[in-house]
Amino acid sequence: MRAMSKGTWWFIKGIGVLVASVFALAKGLRLTLAMFFSRPVTICYPEHKREVAPRWRGVHYFERNERGDTCCVACGLCVAICPSQCIRLVALEMDSGERYPEIYEINTVRCIYCGMCAEACPVNAIKLGKGYEFVDYRRADLVLDKGRLLANAPKEV
Amino acid sequence: MELVYFLIETIVKVVAVFAVVMGMVAYLTLAERKILGYIQVRYGPNRVGPFGLFQPIADGIKTFFKEDVVPARADQPLFVIAPMISITAAIALFAVIPFGEQIEIFDRTVSFTIANLDIGLLYVFAIASLGEYGIVLAGWSSYNKYGLMGALRAAAQMISYEIALALSVMGVLMISGTLNLGEIVQKQVGWNWNILYQPFGFIFYIICALAEINRTPFDMPEAEAELACGFNIEYSSMKFALFFMAEYAHLIAVCAIATTLFLGGWDGPFNLPPALSWIWFAAKTAILVYFFIWERGTFPRLRYDQIMRFGWKFLLPLTLANIFVTGLIMVVRGM
């Protein structure tokens, strides 16, 4: 049998490469067409919101006690443990001997949302909520005081 | 009196074609973003108006009010003229395209073409290559190395692919024996579409057209990753918008010419009244435009040397072979 000439071989190989590449291109086109007809995965944000994780650490809030005031006993453990030192606490002792936070401020610009304050709290007064829509125009407005921390508490279901 | 009628007819046609083309260009930008979005499993623009339908208007207002910057060391006249050349060349292509069948209005035969040139196809190629000047001059006059690189690539790529583009439609010319686009369509009526006789010619034409209008996989002149933006890097405001519009007008024009040459123009599976025959034309063009967007969402950009090699060593011989085979078959069948 006579061996194939180099030119013929080159020609057949070229045809093979051509067919293979056309198939490869068609494969890509098929994939994108399938994607075109599939449903977009986008969550249209302001109208639809994504469910946050169960242990999501969002903006802080205060638990209330039976009087409707903060549970906080101003022990200062959260201040001590806070790695970014963003909690400012001025404690006050009431006539009954209970301690009470006169001033309690979380500077959320510094806060890293680690959740250590919530873990350290002996009375579970400070907690991290699920809220993440927390923006403002001035830095001063991003400091949470006692009133705002109480207001941030999730609504009772 | 005949001259007055002719003038009125032509002006009406020019205004209509211009308005429709510009409207299509505006909404093609939206269509492209939408389709690319859906290909990438997201929605694309959907904020401005229902389904983002007012997005082109918002974009237009935005570009209109942007600051018009001309670089201090740019070649001022060329810098200003370049986008004008681009858009003019792109829109002028629509002058010879037959959009529909001839109709009778007020005892006058009116064709759906602005200018029924006997050298229509030649005109198309002449004007299409004029569009290169816009890009090359833009890159050259910007006094920017990326712009210059983009212009250089554009010049090399478009000139090399123009040869293959012209050769790829030679088969159509041989079959129909005329350069008049209206007559070319006329000869395809009744399932006689040129794509059936020239399937490879059609494929080569589409490939070359992609290169000609600088679209992915051949978008070398404005390769974002390497050239920042390519030839139009220094352009802002309406000058940039003109380039943008030119690009899309060129895209529609190329699809319209492909429809005319290969897909039977206004001829359709069933006959519409002559006044509505443009619907077939529009539908076929729209399918081609969709393909052009679809492939943009699919294929990556080729390397520069690969593009040149593909053009010269692959496309050029194949288009020549296509002409040769077409001629051979014509001789054998005694056409």
Interface residues (C-beta under 8 A of the other chain):
Chain A: L25 G28 L29 L31 T32 L33 M35 F36 F37 S38 R39 P40 V41 T42 C44
Chain B: I35 G37 Y38 I39 Q40 V41 R42 Y43 N46 W294 E295 G297 T298 F299
